[in-house]
Amino acid sequence: MTLKRGSLLKFGGGLIVLAGVGFVVLTSPWTWSLIHPSRDLPALQGADLENGRKVFVASDCATCHATPGQDKHTVLGGGRALDTQFGIFHMPNISPDKTHGIGNWTLAEFDRALRQGVGPGGLWPDGRNLYPAFPYTSYQRLKGTDVRDLYAYLMSLPPQQNVVADHDLKFPFNLRRGVGVWRLAFLDGKPFAPGPVPKNVDATAYHQGEYLVEAAGHCAECHSPRTIAGNVPAKMRYAGGPNTDGTGWFPNITPDETGIGYWSAASIANYLHTGVSPIGRTAAGDMEEVIKNTSQLPLKDVQAMALYIKHLPAADHPAPGVPEPNRTDQLVMLKDWVRAAPKLPALAPAAIKQGNQATVVETKNAWLAAADVGGSTEAQGKFLGGAEVTVVKRDGDKTQLTLKGWQTEGATSVIYQAKGQRVMMAVLSNDAAAKVTRGTPEKDADTGQTWTPVALTLWSDANGLNTDRAAVWAYSHKTFQTTCSACHVLPQQEHFTANQWIGTLKAMRRFTSFNDDQYRLILAYLQNHSKDLNPSEAAAK
């Protein structure tokens, strides 16, 4: 049996009509609304403008919607262009202007855009699917009261008559109707639901941070990789990913070593509040704009966000080109990343004269008696890199050195450079500690500890010394600069205190090829040029 041509045409036409109807139904915002229950939305009366401003800041609205070329974050005329692999998105005017902004939107329409990804208007009566460049996959978690208060706050701002161009997207992404399928697949419509609280963590602060990070702050929208469909895979949430404009990488912010695992919750909070990371790097690019907002949040909210971020599931996901962490205790050279440090800047022994002030360049064994130098007697002390000594006497290859510094109560085996600062210059045996000359004890006003000025004279050889302290610091600075800048922007020496530099440098040592003497000398350099210990005679950098 054969079908007549007319029947085939009717059958084909029917399939086309059926497919068209299916496409319209599948992509309709109404279809999504039928599947997902409606959400609470309190009446506009009683809106809290101050809370609305807080939600505005936490939601980072100004970063995208503030008009470029001016500094006021409440001038929301839009116009910023976001160039992506899909084409160019032009950030819309969300000021209360009735012609070019959202001044004619009702609270219900605003809520639908924010939590469902559907704007009013368009060719169809069911509304316009919004592109997920607008992070409604996160904003869907916002509470109804916060949506209402944000709407009221936006409507209180000055209207802007800025005309923004339409998006310029590639085919098929320019078919806005098709976004309805994406919404059906990846917009779950669920309200915020607090998750389980880690052990020994304050539940109230944790859940507040969870809400700010997951909903208002929409941090995962940038700091996560995306699949070919454009959604965020759950297991890689917050693990970092490429910038949508193709010019960089949003970092992994999970507590993994490939992320920010060495940051404390306090460090994260400080970064969100000031824009300065634990290594002294200042936020730049889009994150600089984000910090302008998070810095306006109450400190307790920033601390809550930091607490939640610190307890995210760790994800092993290094940025491209960055070496994998060294997960062993072995010292390794990062191939093609860290250049070998030059030879330590020690002078020839003959250049060390009686009466010289000299800087210890490499750790030196020391003895109470000249006869024991270089012999079988165990060393009774060690001078450490960066210590400044006076050459009291030369006796052939032997050198008598005097060291002046400070000791704190209960630690007579260590001599420090300054009162209250853990800048170690020498470690001593019990016999050497008994020979220390001590002055009048002083109490440190900051810590309440008692410190005593001390002096000690020991014998050593003439190796590992340099009479030009500025040259020693220049070597240390260059080695620090060429090694540490391979992986990140260098922190300023004065960003940390002398005591803070101890833990900071120790945490990063595994990524370097420093030997013990280089490490000790660079630590001494950083401590001597720190925020609270920067003597004028050591100002060479």
C-alpha positions as CSV (number, residue, x, y, z in Angstrom):
1,M,0.0,0.0,0.0
2,T,1.3,3.4,-0.9
3,L,0.5,6.8,0.6
4,K,-0.6,9.5,-1.7
5,R,1.5,12.6,-2.0
6,G,-1.1,14.7,-0.3
7,S,-1.3,12.4,2.6
8,L,2.5,12.5,3.1
9,L,2.4,16.3,3.0
10,K,-0.4,16.3,5.6
11,F,1.6,13.9,7.8
12,G,4.8,15.9,7.5
13,G,2.9,19.1,8.2
14,G,1.3,17.5,11.2
15,L,4.7,16.5,12.6
16,I,6.0,20.1,12.0
17,V,3.0,21.6,13.8
18,L,3.4,19.0,16.6
19,A,7.1,19.8,17.0
20,G,6.3,23.5,17.0
21,V,3.7,23.2,19.7
22,G,6.0,21.0,21.7
23,F,8.8,23.5,21.4
24,V,6.5,26.4,22.5
25,V,5.2,24.4,25.5
26,L,8.6,23.1,26.5
27,T,10.2,26.5,26.4
28,S,7.4,28.4,27.9
29,P,8.0,29.9,31.3
30,W,4.5,28.8,32.3
31,T,5.6,25.2,31.9
32,W,8.4,25.7,34.5
33,S,5.9,27.4,36.8
34,L,3.4,24.5,36.6
35,I,6.0,22.1,37.7
36,H,7.4,24.1,40.6
37,P,5.4,25.4,43.5
38,S,4.9,29.1,44.1
39,R,7.1,30.9,46.7
40,D,6.3,33.2,49.5
41,L,6.4,36.9,48.7
42,P,5.2,39.3,51.4
43,A,3.4,42.5,50.5
44,L,5.4,45.6,49.7
45,Q,4.1,47.4,52.7
46,G,6.5,47.2,55.6
47,A,9.6,46.8,53.4
48,D,12.9,47.4,55.2
49,L,15.0,49.7,53.0
50,E,18.1,49.2,55.2
51,N,17.8,45.4,54.8
52,G,17.2,46.0,51.1
53,R,20.5,47.9,50.8
54,K,22.3,45.1,52.6
55,V,20.8,42.5,50.2
56,F,21.8,44.8,47.3
57,V,25.4,44.9,48.5
58,A,25.5,41.2,49.3
59,S,24.1,40.3,45.9
60,D,26.8,42.3,44.2
61,C,24.3,44.1,41.9
62,A,26.5,47.1,41.2
63,T,29.3,45.1,39.7
64,C,27.3,44.2,36.7
65,H,24.6,46.9,36.5
66,A,26.4,50.1,37.6
67,T,27.0,52.4,34.6
68,P,30.6,52.2,33.5
69,G,32.8,55.3,33.7
70,Q,31.5,56.6,37.1
71,D,32.1,55.6,40.7
72,K,28.7,55.6,42.3
73,H,27.5,52.0,42.8
74,T,23.8,53.3,43.0
75,V,23.8,54.6,39.4
76,L,22.3,51.5,37.9
77,G,21.9,52.5,34.3
78,G,23.7,49.4,33.0
79,G,25.8,49.3,29.9
80,R,28.6,47.1,30.9
81,A,29.5,44.6,28.1
82,L,30.4,41.0,28.9
83,D,32.2,39.4,26.0
84,T,31.8,35.6,26.2
85,Q,32.1,32.6,24.0
86,F,28.3,32.8,23.4
87,G,28.5,36.4,22.3
88,I,28.2,39.8,24.0
89,F,25.9,40.4,26.9
90,H,25.0,44.0,27.6
91,M,24.1,44.4,31.3
92,P,20.6,46.0,31.5
93,N,19.5,49.2,33.2
94,I,17.9,48.2,36.5
95,S,17.2,51.7,37.8
96,P,13.6,52.7,38.5
97,D,13.4,54.6,35.2
98,K,10.0,53.8,33.7
99,T,11.2,53.8,30.1
100,H,14.6,52.3,30.1
101,G,14.8,50.6,33.5
102,I,12.5,48.5,35.6
103,G,10.4,51.3,37.0
104,N,7.2,49.8,35.6
105,W,7.9,46.3,37.1
106,T,5.7,45.2,39.9
107,L,7.1,43.4,42.9
108,A,5.7,40.1,41.5
109,E,7.4,40.7,38.2
110,F,10.7,41.5,39.9
111,D,10.4,38.4,42.0
112,R,9.8,36.3,38.9
113,A,12.9,37.6,37.3
114,L,15.0,37.2,40.4
115,R,14.0,33.7,41.5
116,Q,12.6,32.2,38.3
117,G,14.7,33.8,35.5
118,V,11.7,35.2,33.6
119,G,11.2,38.9,32.8
120,P,8.1,40.7,31.7
121,G,7.4,41.7,28.1
122,G,8.5,40.0,24.9
123,L,6.6,38.5,22.0
124,W,4.8,35.9,24.0
125,P,2.3,36.5,26.9
126,D,4.2,34.1,29.1
127,G,7.2,36.4,29.5
128,R,10.8,36.5,28.4
129,N,13.3,33.8,29.5
130,L,16.3,35.5,31.0
131,Y,19.8,34.3,30.1
132,P,21.6,32.6,33.0
133,A,24.4,35.2,32.8
134,F,22.0,36.7,35.3
135,P,22.6,34.4,38.3
136,Y,19.0,33.4,39.1
137,T,20.2,29.8,39.8
138,S,21.6,31.3,43.0
139,Y,19.1,34.1,43.6
140,Q,16.3,31.5,43.5
141,R,17.4,30.7,47.1
142,L,16.6,34.2,48.3
143,K,14.0,34.6,51.0
144,G,10.8,36.4,50.1
145,T,11.4,39.2,52.6
146,D,14.8,39.9,51.0
147,V,13.4,40.0,47.5
148,R,10.7,42.5,48.7
149,D,13.3,44.7,50.5
150,L,15.7,44.6,47.6
151,Y,12.9,45.7,45.2
152,A,11.9,48.5,47.5
153,Y,15.5,49.7,47.8
154,L,16.1,49.6,44.0
155,M,12.9,51.7,43.5
156,S,14.3,54.3,46.0
157,L,17.4,54.9,43.9
158,P,17.6,57.7,41.2
159,P,16.3,56.7,37.8
160,Q,18.8,56.6,34.9
161,Q,17.7,57.3,31.3
162,N,20.5,55.2,29.9
163,V,19.6,53.2,26.8
164,V,21.4,49.8,26.7
165,A,21.9,47.8,23.5
166,D,20.4,44.4,23.1
167,H,22.5,41.3,23.6
168,D,24.6,40.4,20.5
169,L,24.8,36.6,20.7
170,K,25.8,33.9,18.3
171,F,23.3,31.4,16.8
172,P,21.6,29.4,18.4
173,F,22.2,31.3,21.7
174,N,20.4,34.3,20.3
175,L,17.1,32.3,20.4
176,R,16.0,33.5,23.8
177,R,13.0,31.1,23.8
178,G,15.4,28.1,23.9
179,V,16.6,29.2,27.4
180,G,13.3,27.7,28.7
181,V,14.7,24.2,28.1
182,W,17.8,25.2,30.1
183,R,15.7,26.4,33.0
184,L,13.7,23.2,33.0
185,A,16.9,21.2,33.2
186,F,19.0,23.3,35.7
187,L,16.7,25.6,37.7
188,D,15.3,23.5,40.5
189,G,13.2,26.3,42.1
190,K,14.0,25.2,45.7
191,P,14.2,27.7,48.5
192,F,17.2,28.0,50.7
193,A,17.5,24.9,53.0
194,P,20.3,25.0,55.7
195,G,22.7,22.1,55.4
196,P,24.3,20.1,58.1
197,V,26.7,22.0,60.4
198,P,30.3,20.7,60.8
199,K,31.4,19.6,64.2
200,N,32.4,22.3,66.7
201,V,31.1,25.1,64.4
202,D,28.5,27.7,65.5
203,A,25.3,26.8,63.7
204,T,23.9,30.3,63.5
205,A,27.0,31.8,62.0
206,Y,27.5,28.9,59.6
207,H,23.9,29.0,58.3
208,Q,24.1,32.8,57.9
209,G,27.3,32.4,55.9
210,E,25.8,29.6,53.9
211,Y,22.8,31.8,52.9
212,L,25.0,34.7,51.9
213,V,27.5,32.6,49.9
214,E,25.0,30.3,48.2
215,A,22.1,32.7,47.6
216,A,22.8,36.4,47.7
217,G,26.5,36.3,47.1
218,H,26.2,33.7,44.2
219,C,29.9,32.9,44.7
220,A,29.6,29.5,42.9
221,E,28.5,31.2,39.6
222,C,32.0,32.5,39.0
223,H,34.2,30.2,41.1
224,S,33.1,26.9,39.5
225,P,33.7,25.2,36.2
226,R,30.8,24.6,33.9
227,T,29.8,21.7,31.6
228,I,29.2,22.0,27.9
229,A,25.5,22.7,28.8
230,G,26.5,25.7,30.9
231,N,25.6,24.3,34.3
232,V,27.8,23.9,37.4
233,P,28.6,20.2,38.2
234,A,27.8,19.6,41.9
235,K,31.1,17.9,42.8
236,M,33.1,20.7,41.4
237,R,31.2,23.6,43.0
238,Y,33.6,26.3,44.1
239,A,36.6,24.5,42.5
240,G,37.4,27.3,40.1
241,G,37.0,27.7,36.4
242,P,37.7,29.8,33.4
243,N,36.5,33.3,33.2
244,T,33.6,33.5,30.7
245,D,35.4,36.2,28.7
246,G,38.3,33.8,28.1
247,T,40.9,36.1,29.7
248,G,41.7,34.3,33.0
249,W,40.7,31.9,35.7
250,F,38.5,32.2,38.7
251,P,40.4,30.5,41.5
252,N,39.4,27.4,43.5
253,I,38.1,28.7,46.8
254,T,37.7,25.3,48.5
255,P,40.0,24.3,51.4
256,D,42.1,22.2,49.2
257,E,45.8,22.8,48.6
258,T,44.9,23.7,45.0
259,G,42.5,26.2,46.4
260,I,42.8,28.3,49.6
261,G,43.4,25.5,52.0
262,Y,46.2,27.4,53.8
263,W,43.9,30.4,54.5
264,S,42.3,30.5,57.9
265,A,38.7,31.6,58.3
266,A,40.1,34.9,59.7
267,S,42.2,35.4,56.6
268,I,39.2,34.8,54.3
269,A,37.1,37.3,56.3
270,N,39.9,39.8,56.2
271,Y,40.1,39.4,52.4
272,L,36.4,39.9,52.0
273,H,36.6,42.9,54.2
274,T,39.8,44.6,52.9
275,G,40.6,42.9,49.6
276,V,44.1,41.8,50.9
277,S,45.0,38.1,50.8
278,P,47.3,36.4,53.4
279,I,50.3,36.8,51.0
280,G,49.6,40.5,50.6
281,R,48.0,40.3,47.2
282,T,45.3,42.9,46.6
283,A,42.1,41.9,44.8
284,A,41.9,42.9,41.2
285,G,39.5,42.6,38.2
286,D,36.0,41.5,39.0
287,M,37.0,40.6,42.5
288,E,38.0,44.1,43.2
289,E,34.4,45.1,42.5
290,V,33.1,42.3,44.7
291,I,35.2,43.5,47.6
292,K,33.7,47.0,47.2
293,N,30.5,45.4,48.1
294,T,31.5,42.8,50.8
295,S,33.5,45.5,52.6
296,Q,30.2,47.3,53.2
297,L,28.6,44.3,54.9
298,P,28.6,44.0,58.7
299,L,31.7,42.3,59.9
300,K,29.7,39.5,61.5
301,D,28.3,38.7,58.1
302,V,31.7,38.7,56.4
303,Q,33.0,36.4,59.2
304,A,30.0,34.1,58.7
305,M,30.7,33.9,54.9
306,A,34.4,33.1,55.7
307,L,33.3,30.4,58.2
308,Y,31.1,28.7,55.6
309,I,33.7,28.9,52.8
310,K,36.4,27.5,55.1
311,H,34.2,24.4,55.6
312,L,33.3,23.8,51.9
313,P,34.1,20.3,50.6
314,A,37.7,20.3,49.3
315,A,38.1,19.9,45.6
316,D,41.4,19.1,43.9
317,H,41.4,21.3,40.9
318,P,44.5,23.4,40.1
319,A,44.4,26.3,37.7
320,P,46.0,25.6,34.3
321,G,49.8,26.0,34.3
322,V,50.0,25.9,38.1
323,P,52.0,23.0,39.5
324,E,50.3,20.4,41.6
325,P,51.0,20.8,45.4
326,N,53.9,18.9,46.9
327,R,52.1,16.5,49.2
328,T,55.2,15.1,50.7
329,D,57.7,16.4,53.2
330,Q,60.5,16.3,50.6
331,L,62.0,19.5,49.2
332,V,61.4,19.7,45.5
333,M,62.3,21.9,42.6
334,L,59.3,23.0,40.6
335,K,60.5,22.5,37.0
336,D,60.5,25.6,34.9
337,W,59.0,27.6,37.7
338,V,61.6,28.3,40.4
339,R,65.0,29.5,39.4
340,A,68.0,28.2,41.4
341,A,69.0,30.9,44.0
342,P,72.5,32.3,43.5
343,K,75.4,31.4,45.8
344,L,75.1,32.8,49.3
345,P,76.8,36.2,49.6
346,A,79.6,35.3,52.0
347,L,82.9,37.1,51.8
348,A,86.3,35.4,51.7
349,P,87.5,34.7,55.3
350,A,90.5,37.1,54.7
351,A,88.1,40.0,54.2
352,I,86.8,39.7,57.8
353,K,88.8,42.0,60.0
354,Q,88.9,42.6,63.7
355,G,86.4,45.4,64.7
356,N,84.1,44.7,61.7
357,Q,80.3,44.5,62.1
358,A,79.3,41.5,60.1
359,T,76.1,39.7,59.2
360,V,75.9,35.9,59.4
361,V,75.1,34.6,56.0
362,E,75.0,30.8,56.8
363,T,74.5,29.0,60.0
364,K,77.7,28.9,62.0
365,N,78.7,26.5,64.7
366,A,80.3,28.3,67.7
367,W,82.3,27.3,70.8
368,L,83.2,28.9,74.1
369,A,86.9,28.2,73.6
370,A,89.1,29.0,70.5
371,A,90.8,25.7,70.9
372,D,87.6,23.8,70.2
373,V,86.8,25.5,66.8
374,G,86.8,22.9,64.1
375,G,87.7,20.1,66.5
376,S,85.8,17.1,67.8
377,T,84.1,19.0,70.6
378,E,80.4,19.4,70.0
379,A,79.4,22.9,69.1
380,Q,78.0,24.9,72.1
381,G,76.0,27.3,70.0
382,K,74.9,28.3,66.5
383,F,74.8,31.8,64.9
384,L,71.8,31.9,62.5
385,G,71.5,33.7,59.2
386,G,70.7,37.4,59.5
387,A,72.3,37.8,62.9
388,E,74.5,40.8,63.3
389,V,77.8,40.2,65.2
390,T,80.9,42.2,66.1
391,V,84.3,40.7,65.2
392,V,86.2,41.0,68.5
393,K,89.4,39.1,67.6
394,R,91.0,37.2,64.7
395,D,93.3,34.3,65.5
396,G,94.3,32.7,62.2
397,D,91.2,31.1,60.7
398,K,89.4,31.5,64.0
399,T,87.2,34.5,64.9
400,Q,85.8,35.7,68.2
401,L,82.3,37.1,67.7
402,T,80.1,39.0,70.1
403,L,76.3,39.0,69.7
404,K,73.9,41.3,71.4
405,G,70.2,40.7,71.6
406,W,67.3,39.8,73.9
407,Q,66.0,36.8,75.8
408,T,62.5,36.1,77.1
409,E,61.7,34.4,80.3
410,G,61.8,30.6,80.1
411,A,63.8,30.6,76.9
412,T,67.4,31.0,77.8
413,S,68.7,28.8,75.0
414,V,67.7,31.4,72.3
415,I,68.8,34.9,71.6
416,Y,66.4,37.1,69.7
417,Q,67.2,40.3,67.8
418,A,64.5,42.6,69.3
419,K,62.3,42.7,72.3
420,G,58.9,41.1,71.7
421,Q,60.0,39.8,68.2
422,R,60.7,36.2,67.4
423,V,63.7,37.0,65.1
424,M,66.1,34.3,66.1
425,M,69.8,35.1,66.0
426,A,71.4,32.2,68.0
427,V,70.6,29.0,69.7
428,L,72.7,27.9,72.7
429,S,73.6,24.8,74.7
430,N,73.2,24.9,78.5
431,D,77.0,25.7,78.9
432,A,76.8,28.6,76.5
433,A,73.6,29.9,78.0
434,A,75.3,30.0,81.4
435,K,77.9,32.4,79.9
436,V,75.3,35.0,78.7
437,T,75.7,38.5,80.2
438,R,72.3,39.8,81.1
439,G,71.1,43.3,81.7
440,T,68.0,44.8,83.4
441,P,64.8,42.9,82.5
442,E,62.0,44.9,80.8
443,K,58.3,44.1,80.4
444,D,56.9,44.2,76.9
445,A,53.7,46.4,76.9
446,D,52.0,44.4,74.1
447,T,52.5,40.9,75.4
448,G,53.2,41.3,79.1
449,Q,56.3,39.1,78.8
450,T,59.5,39.9,80.5
451,W,62.5,40.4,78.1
452,T,66.2,40.9,79.1
453,P,68.9,42.5,77.0
454,V,71.8,40.1,76.7
455,A,75.3,39.7,75.2
456,L,77.4,36.6,74.4
457,T,80.9,36.1,73.0
458,L,81.8,32.8,71.2
459,W,84.5,31.5,68.9
460,S,83.9,30.3,65.4
461,D,85.6,30.3,62.0
462,A,85.6,33.2,59.5
463,N,83.4,31.6,56.9
464,G,79.8,32.6,56.2
465,L,80.1,36.3,57.1
466,N,79.6,39.5,55.2
467,T,80.5,43.0,56.4
468,D,78.0,44.7,54.0
469,R,74.6,44.1,55.5
470,A,72.9,46.0,52.6
471,A,74.4,43.5,50.2
472,V,73.1,40.6,52.2
473,W,69.6,42.1,52.2
474,A,69.8,42.8,48.4
475,Y,70.7,39.1,47.8
476,S,67.8,38.0,50.0
477,H,65.3,40.4,48.3
478,K,66.3,39.2,44.8
479,T,66.1,35.5,45.8
480,F,62.7,36.1,47.4
481,Q,61.5,38.1,44.4
482,T,62.6,35.7,41.7
483,T,61.5,32.6,43.5
484,C,58.2,33.5,45.0
485,S,56.9,35.6,42.1
486,A,56.9,32.5,39.9
487,C,53.6,31.5,41.4
488,H,51.9,34.6,42.6
489,V,52.2,38.4,43.1
490,L,54.7,39.2,45.8
491,P,53.4,40.3,49.1
492,Q,54.9,43.5,50.4
493,Q,57.5,42.8,53.2
494,E,55.8,45.4,55.5
495,H,52.4,43.7,55.0
496,F,53.1,41.3,57.9
497,T,54.6,41.6,61.3
498,A,58.0,40.0,62.1
499,N,56.2,37.2,63.9
500,Q,53.6,36.7,61.2
501,W,56.3,36.1,58.6
502,I,57.4,33.0,60.4
503,G,54.3,31.0,59.6
504,T,53.7,32.7,56.3
505,L,57.0,31.7,54.8
506,K,57.0,28.3,56.4
507,A,53.6,27.5,54.7
508,M,55.1,28.3,51.3
509,R,58.5,26.7,51.6
510,R,57.4,23.4,50.1
511,F,56.9,25.2,46.8
512,T,60.5,26.4,46.7
513,S,64.0,25.0,46.4
514,F,65.5,26.9,49.3
515,N,68.1,25.1,51.3
516,D,68.2,25.7,55.1
517,D,70.6,28.7,54.9
518,Q,68.7,30.4,52.1
519,Y,65.4,29.9,53.9
520,R,66.8,31.3,57.2
521,L,68.4,34.3,55.5
522,I,65.3,35.2,53.6
523,L,63.2,34.9,56.7
524,A,65.5,37.2,58.5
525,Y,65.3,39.7,55.6
526,L,61.5,39.6,55.6
527,Q,61.4,40.0,59.4
528,N,63.8,42.9,59.3
529,H,61.7,44.7,56.7
530,S,58.3,43.8,58.3
531,K,55.5,46.0,59.5
532,D,56.9,46.4,63.0
533,L,60.6,45.8,62.6
534,N,62.3,47.9,59.9
535,P,65.5,49.5,61.3
536,S,66.8,52.3,59.1
537,E,70.3,50.8,58.8
538,A,68.6,47.7,57.1
539,A,66.5,49.7,54.7
540,A,68.2,48.3,51.5
541,K,65.7,46.3,49.6
